[in-house]
Amino acid sequence: MYKERVVIKVGTNVMTNRDNRIVRPVLRKLVKQIAELYERDIICILVSSGSVIAGKEVLGKSKIKDKTQRRQVYSAIGQPRMMRLYYDIFHEYGMKCAQVLPTKRDFSPGVHRQNMINCCEGLLDEGVIPIANEDDAVSVTMSMFSDNDELASLIAQLINADKLIILTDIDGLYTGHPEAANSNLIQHVNPKENLDKYIKDSNKGEAEGRGGMGSKLDYAQQAAANNIPTYIVNGNSKNVIIDIIDGKPVGTKVSL
């Protein structure tokens, strides 16, 4: 048994540069923090985006016209590449990781949900870090999550996590545009609070993540309503995960 279970979600915008390429030092900093937590008897589940953009790096411009099929192809190519990157980095820290590719039906009551629980619990018992990502290669329409923010929230609730940490490319929720001079970081949000006035739409490219701040807050509030404190923080900040565990006031905390 571990002192704590923490679900960490890392978005595409955290792990890529302005040219939409995977930045390996970012993954290394992430794994380094997970390894440090492991030494503190805190086990993590990592929910990682990146397979589509990793596949696009390999394949380049696709001839497939259908957007959904193109995304499936990119993901199928990129997923093993992402796992190879993670496997190599975790290995450097003497740790093991495993791939988990759920679809939405795996969280519906019944045998699929129990299989997900058994898989996650078995990996955690063995000290193996599960790396979850939506199975974009086969998950379409009704079986799709809205994004990996939803997946992270569902996994956190599935395993009764002690914390959910959502890593994004800004410091958290602001009262206005993050770059505006009169905009302030909101440090605490209640699960029942209406946050529509703070949400701005974002335009993203095909290979970029699907979830914006509105999505992050929706699923953060759902997890927090189930007694899982959730943090929306800047994944590019040094040691931000360790800071959260140490109780430092970073990002936006969503909790009761």
C-alpha positions in Angstrom: 0.0 0.0 0.0 1.1 3.5 -0.8 0.6 6.7 1.3 -1.1 8.4 -1.7 -2.4 7.8 -5.2 -2.1 10.7 -7.6 -3.5 10.9 -11.1 -1.5 13.3 -13.4 -2.7 14.4 -16.7 -0.3 16.0 -19.2 -1.7 17.8 -22.2 -0.3 18.1 -25.7 0.4 21.8 -25.3 2.8 21.0 -22.4 4.9 18.4 -24.2 5.2 20.1 -27.5 7.0 23.2 -28.8 5.7 26.0 -31.1 6.5 23.7 -34.1 4.2 21.0 -32.6 7.0 18.6 -32.0 7.4 16.4 -28.8 9.9 18.0 -26.4 11.8 15.1 -24.7 13.2 17.2 -21.8 9.7 18.0 -20.8 8.8 14.3 -20.5 12.1 13.7 -18.6 11.2 16.4 -16.0 7.7 14.9 -15.6 9.1 11.4 -15.1 11.7 12.7 -12.7 9.0 14.1 -10.4 7.0 10.9 -10.6 10.1 9.0 -9.6 10.7 11.3 -6.7 7.1 10.8 -5.5 7.6 7.0 -5.8 10.6 7.3 -3.4 8.2 9.1 -1.0 5.8 6.1 -1.2 3.4 8.0 -3.5 2.3 6.2 -6.6 1.1 7.9 -9.8 -1.1 7.1 -12.8 -0.1 9.2 -15.8 -2.8 10.2 -18.4 -0.8 11.4 -21.4 -1.8 13.0 -24.6 0.6 13.2 -27.5 -0.1 10.1 -29.7 -1.7 12.0 -32.5 1.0 14.6 -32.8 3.7 12.0 -32.4 2.1 10.0 -35.3 2.0 13.2 -37.4 5.7 13.7 -36.8 6.4 10.3 -38.2 4.0 10.1 -41.1 3.9 13.8 -42.1 1.0 15.1 -44.1 -1.5 12.4 -44.7 -3.4 11.7 -47.9 -6.5 10.6 -46.0 -9.3 13.1 -46.4 -11.6 11.9 -43.6 -10.6 13.7 -40.5 -11.7 10.9 -38.1 -9.8 8.2 -40.0 -6.8 10.5 -40.3 -6.8 10.9 -36.5 -7.0 7.2 -36.1 -4.0 6.6 -38.3 -1.9 9.2 -36.6 -2.8 7.8 -33.2 -2.0 4.2 -34.2 1.4 5.3 -35.5 2.2 7.7 -32.6 1.1 5.6 -29.6 4.0 3.1 -29.7 6.4 6.0 -30.2 5.1 7.8 -27.1 5.4 4.6 -25.1 8.9 4.0 -26.3 9.8 7.5 -25.1 8.2 7.0 -21.8 9.7 3.4 -21.4 13.2 4.7 -22.0 12.9 7.6 -19.5 11.3 5.5 -16.8 14.0 2.9 -17.3 16.6 5.6 -16.6 15.1 6.1 -13.2 14.9 2.3 -12.5 11.1 2.3 -12.9 8.6 0.3 -15.0 5.6 1.7 -16.9 2.7 0.1 -18.7 0.3 1.1 -21.4 -3.5 1.4 -20.8 -5.8 2.3 -23.7 -9.3 2.6 -22.4 -12.5 3.6 -24.3 -15.6 5.1 -22.6 -17.3 1.8 -22.2 -14.6 0.7 -19.8 -16.1 3.1 -17.2 -19.7 1.9 -17.6 -20.9 -0.4 -14.8 -20.2 -4.1 -15.5 -17.4 -6.3 -16.6 -15.5 -3.7 -18.6 -15.3 -1.4 -15.6 -14.2 -4.2 -13.3 -11.5 -5.2 -15.8 -10.2 -1.6 -15.8 -10.1 -1.6 -12.0 -8.3 -4.9 -11.9 -5.8 -3.8 -14.5 -5.0 -0.5 -12.7 -4.9 -2.1 -9.2 -2.6 -4.9 -10.4 -0.1 -2.5 -12.0 -0.1 -0.2 -8.9 0.4 -3.2 -6.6 3.5 -4.1 -8.6 4.8 -0.6 -8.5 4.3 -0.1 -12.2 3.2 3.3 -13.5 0.2 3.0 -15.7 0.2 5.4 -18.7 -3.3 5.9 -20.0 -4.5 7.5 -23.2 -7.7 7.2 -25.0 -7.5 4.5 -27.7 -8.0 6.9 -30.6 -7.3 4.2 -33.1 -10.6 2.5 -32.3 -12.5 5.0 -30.2 -14.9 7.0 -32.3 -18.3 8.7 -31.9 -20.2 7.2 -28.9 -17.1 5.5 -27.4 -15.0 8.6 -27.4 -14.1 10.7 -24.3 -14.5 14.4 -24.9 -10.8 14.6 -24.2 -8.1 13.3 -21.8 -9.3 15.6 -19.1 -12.5 13.5 -18.9 -10.4 10.3 -18.9 -8.2 11.6 -16.1 -11.2 12.6 -14.0 -12.8 9.1 -14.6 -9.6 7.3 -13.7 -9.1 9.4 -10.5 -12.7 8.4 -9.4 -12.2 4.8 -10.5 -9.2 4.3 -8.2 -10.3 6.7 -5.5 -7.2 8.9 -6.0 -6.1 11.3 -3.3 -5.3 14.0 -5.9 -5.8 14.8 -9.6 -3.3 17.1 -11.2 -4.0 18.5 -14.6 -0.9 20.0 -16.3 -1.6 22.6 -18.9 0.4 25.5 -20.5 -0.9 28.3 -18.3 -0.8 28.8 -14.6 -4.4 28.0 -13.9 -7.8 29.8 -14.1 -7.7 33.6 -14.4 -10.4 36.2 -14.0 -9.7 37.3 -17.6 -7.2 36.6 -20.3 -4.1 35.2 -18.7 -1.9 37.8 -20.4 -4.1 40.8 -19.5 -2.6 43.2 -17.0 -5.8 43.3 -14.9 -6.3 39.5 -14.9 -5.6 37.6 -11.7 -5.1 33.9 -11.0 -8.0 32.3 -9.1 -6.4 30.1 -6.5 -9.4 28.2 -5.3 -12.7 27.0 -6.9 -15.6 25.2 -5.4 -17.0 22.2 -7.3 -20.4 23.8 -7.5 -19.3 27.2 -8.6 -20.5 28.5 -11.9 -17.3 29.5 -13.9 -18.8 30.3 -17.3 -17.8 34.0 -17.0 -14.1 33.0 -16.9 -14.1 30.6 -19.8 -12.7 31.6 -23.2 -13.0 29.5 -26.3 -9.8 28.4 -27.9 -9.0 27.4 -31.5 -6.8 24.4 -31.9 -5.2 22.6 -34.8 -6.0 19.0 -35.7 -3.1 17.3 -33.8 -3.4 19.5 -30.8 -5.3 18.6 -27.7 -9.1 18.7 -27.7 -9.6 20.1 -24.3 -9.7 23.8 -23.3 -9.9 25.4 -19.9 -13.7 24.9 -19.8 -13.3 21.2 -20.2 -10.6 21.1 -17.6 -12.7 22.9 -15.1 -15.8 20.8 -15.8 -14.0 17.5 -15.1 -11.9 19.0 -12.2 -15.2 20.0 -10.6 -16.6 16.5 -11.1 -13.6 14.9 -9.4 -13.6 17.4 -6.6 -17.3 16.8 -6.0 -16.2 13.2 -5.3 -13.7 14.3 -2.7 -10.7 14.3 -5.0 -8.9 17.7 -4.7 -7.9 18.7 -8.3 -5.2 21.1 -9.4 -4.9 22.9 -12.7 -1.3 24.1 -13.0 1.4 25.0 -15.5 3.2 21.8 -16.5 6.2 23.9 -17.6 6.8 25.3 -14.1 9.8 23.6 -12.4 8.8 20.9 -10.0 5.2 21.9 -9.9 4.0 18.4 -9.1 6.3 18.2 -6.1 5.2 21.7 -5.0 1.5 20.5 -4.9 2.4 17.4 -2.8 4.4 19.7 -0.5 1.4 21.9 0.0 2.7 25.0 -1.8 0.0 27.3 -3.3 0.4 26.8 -7.1 -2.2 27.1 -9.9 -5.9 26.7 -9.3 -7.1 24.2 -6.7 -10.6 22.8 -7.1 -11.9 21.3 -3.9 -14.8 21.3 -1.4 
